[in-house]
Amino acid sequence: MDILYFAWVRERIGRPRETLETDAATVAELVEELKGREDRYAAAFADLSALRVAVNQELTDFDASLEGVREVAFFPPMTGG
């Protein structure tokens, strides 16, 4: 699946996207897998309350299933103004 990173998440990880094969069943499991890869991922995902996630371009929660998912995107909350 494609993993997309936006704003400061992209800056901490150092890349805008990557393609990943995973056995994770949920977004939360995917995050734990990513955090275990390198310190930069652990830093990006240290505070999940500061992140939002979209699965196949639809906002969702971290307990969302990854079954059949093609794309997961991580980004900070958006503010208006």
C-alpha positions in Angstrom: 0.0 0.0 0.0 1.0 3.6 -0.5 1.7 5.6 2.7 1.6 9.4 2.4 3.0 11.9 4.8 2.1 15.6 4.9 3.3 18.8 6.6 5.5 18.2 9.7 5.0 14.4 9.5 6.7 14.5 6.2 9.5 16.7 7.5 10.2 14.4 10.5 10.2 11.3 8.4 12.1 12.9 5.5 10.0 11.7 2.6 6.5 12.5 1.3 5.5 8.9 0.5 6.5 5.3 0.4 5.1 1.9 -0.7 5.0 -0.7 2.0 4.0 -4.3 2.3 2.5 -5.0 5.8 0.6 -7.6 7.8 -0.9 -4.9 10.0 -4.7 -5.3 10.4 -5.4 -1.7 11.5 -4.0 1.7 11.1 -2.8 1.6 14.8 -0.9 -1.6 14.0 0.6 0.0 11.0 1.7 3.0 13.1 3.4 0.6 15.6 5.2 -1.1 12.8 6.4 2.2 11.4 7.5 3.5 14.8 9.7 0.4 15.1 11.5 1.1 11.8 13.7 4.1 12.8 13.8 6.9 15.3 12.5 9.4 12.8 9.2 7.4 12.5 9.0 7.1 16.3 9.3 10.9 16.5 6.7 11.5 13.9 4.2 9.1 15.5 5.0 9.9 19.2 1.7 11.8 19.8 -1.2 10.3 17.9 -3.5 12.9 19.3 -1.6 15.4 17.1 -2.3 13.4 13.9 -5.2 12.6 11.6 -5.4 9.7 9.3 -7.2 9.1 6.0 -7.7 5.6 4.5 -8.3 5.6 0.7 -8.8 9.4 0.9 -11.5 9.2 3.7 -10.9 10.5 7.2 -11.0 7.7 9.7 -9.8 6.6 13.2 -6.6 4.7 14.0 -8.6 1.6 14.7 -9.8 1.4 11.1 -9.2 -1.8 9.2 -6.5 -2.0 6.5 -8.2 -4.8 4.6 -8.2 -4.0 0.9 -6.7 -0.5 1.5 -4.5 1.0 -1.2 -3.5 4.3 0.5 -3.0 5.6 4.0 -2.2 9.3 4.6 -1.0 10.9 7.9 -1.2 14.6 8.5 -1.7 17.1 11.3 -5.2 18.5 12.0 -6.3 21.3 9.7 -7.3 24.6 10.9 -9.4 27.3 9.2 -8.6 30.9 9.0 
